């Protein structure tokens, strides 16, 4: 029995969710196009999980409208929406076999027992767990349990598949593998997926679009590259990938580049339409290179700390402009703590943001 998928888009129109005097989501509007994976990213308490639960119908809407597949589902109960959710806790029944767990959601569908089991077996095959049907959840690894949870959602053939912090219970190596598996599965099946995480690297790795939320509103949305290379403000620049933030003043603009003064040092950064001449410059850690030669010109720094992490070196730098955090993949030429150097900035890793 084949699993069929019908991707439906998601649209929020001016959606608000209040709990008494507390506004958890405030007048939020966005779209998730059919067949794409959209990530809701932000710190704890920003409203991302509440937003996901309103898509699922697990939270009621205080104002605005929610559409799935072009249909207004604002007032529909969760069971009447064509969505399925993969929870952080997996929520597997410990006394049921893997096959029974996957087939459980189909019991109210009117299918015969044999058809339910056939479909559950196909779901397990899709997620790479064929042959695990008779095992109990306790006999599986964390990653395998997560696959069972995904298979259980897939067999419902939802228009939208929702992920609520699905990898937070896994170790770092397995988390990296599972995020790739989820992305590959989403793309191969053409599933519309909305994914919640607070992990910036995870969001960058799996998403077609990222919606960064802060204090119940959308701070910025766009492709992973847009948000990383062109953050809108201080919060997004710091939250997506981390950035060194420095006060600067625009000196001139030409051919898409802006010459900016930071503490007496002139640097070139990609231009953007900001009205004020005084700006913040966001400098990514991997956009900083160190030059220890005596004749080098640039921002004078002192290496306060050097940390070897195998694939790269992390530096804590001191300067007249404050502390900088830098990353260098040239581990063979590490600069020792206490060394004076000059920091240079690669324009591709820098951005002007509003203050």
Rosetta blueprint (number, residue, H / E / L):
1 X L
2 X L
3 X L
4 X L
5 X L
6 X L
7 X L
8 X L
9 X L
10 X E
11 X E
12 X E
13 X E
14 X E
15 X E
16 X E
17 X E
18 X E
19 X E
20 X L
21 X L
22 X E
23 X E
24 X E
25 X E
26 X E
27 X E
28 X E
29 X E
30 X E
31 X E
32 X E
33 X L
34 X L
35 X L
36 X L
37 X E
38 X E
39 X E
40 X E
41 X E
42 X L
43 X L
44 X L
45 X L
46 X L
47 X L
48 X H
49 X H
50 X H
51 X H
52 X H
53 X H
54 X H
55 X H
56 X H
57 X L
58 X L
59 X L
60 X L
61 X L
62 X L
63 X E
64 X E
65 X E
66 X E
67 X E
68 X E
69 X L
70 X L
71 X E
72 X E
73 X L
74 X L
75 X L
76 X L
77 X L
78 X H
79 X H
80 X H
81 X L
82 X L
83 X E
84 X E
85 X E
86 X E
87 X L
88 X L
89 X L
90 X L
91 X L
92 X L
93 X L
94 X L
95 X L
96 X L
97 X E
98 X H
99 X H
100 X H
101 X H
102 X H
103 X H
104 X H
105 X H
106 X H
107 X H
108 X H
109 X H
110 X L
111 X L
112 X L
113 X H
114 X H
115 X H
116 X H
117 X H
118 X H
119 X H
120 X H
121 X H
122 X H
123 X H
124 X H
125 X H
126 X H
127 X L
128 X L
129 X L
130 X L
131 X L
132 X L
133 X L
134 X L
135 X L
136 X E
137 X H
138 X H
139 X H
140 X L
141 X L
142 X H
143 X H
144 X H
145 X H
146 X H
147 X H
148 X H
149 X H
150 X H
151 X H
152 X H
153 X H
154 X H
155 X L
156 X L
157 X L
158 X L
159 X L
160 X E
161 X E
162 X E
163 X E
164 X E
165 X L
166 X L
167 X L
168 X L
169 X L
170 X L
171 X L
172 X H
173 X H
174 X H
175 X H
176 X H
177 X H
178 X H
179 X H
180 X H
181 X H
182 X H
183 X H
184 X H
185 X H
186 X H
187 X H
188 X H
189 X H
190 X L
191 X L
192 X E
193 X E
194 X E
195 X E
196 X E
197 X E
198 X L
199 X L
200 X H
201 X H
202 X H
203 X H
204 X H
205 X H
206 X H
207 X L
208 X L
209 X E
210 X E
211 X E
212 X E
213 X E
214 X E
215 X L
216 X L
217 X E
218 X E
219 X E
220 X E
221 X E
222 X E
223 X L
224 X H
225 X H
226 X H
227 X H
228 X H
229 X H
230 X L
231 X L
232 X L
233 X E
234 X H
235 X H
236 X H
237 X H
238 X H
239 X H
240 X L
241 X L
242 X L
243 X L
244 X E
245 X E
246 X E
247 X E
248 X E
249 X E
250 X E
251 X E
252 X E
253 X E
254 X E
255 X L
256 X L
257 X E
258 X E
259 X E
260 X E
261 X E
262 X E
263 X L
264 X L
265 X E
266 X E
267 X E
268 X E
269 X E
270 X E
271 X L
272 X L
273 X L
274 X L
275 X L
276 X L
277 X L
278 X E
279 X E
280 X E
281 X E
282 X E
283 X E
284 X L
285 X H
286 X H
287 X H
288 X E
289 X E
290 X E
291 X E
292 X L
293 X L
294 X L
295 X L
296 X L
297 X L
298 X L
299 X E
300 X E
301 X E
302 X E
303 X E
304 X E
305 X E
306 X E
307 X E
308 X E
309 X L
310 X L
311 X L
312 X L
313 X E
314 X E
315 X E
316 X E
317 X E
318 X E
319 X E
320 X L
321 X L
322 X E
323 X E
324 X E
325 X E
326 X E
327 X E
328 X E
329 X L
330 X L
331 X H
332 X H
333 X H
334 X L
335 X L
336 X L
337 X L
338 X L
339 X L
340 X E
341 X E
342 X E
343 X E
344 X E
345 X E
346 X L
347 X H
348 X H
349 X H
350 X E
351 X E
352 X E
353 X E
354 X E
355 X L
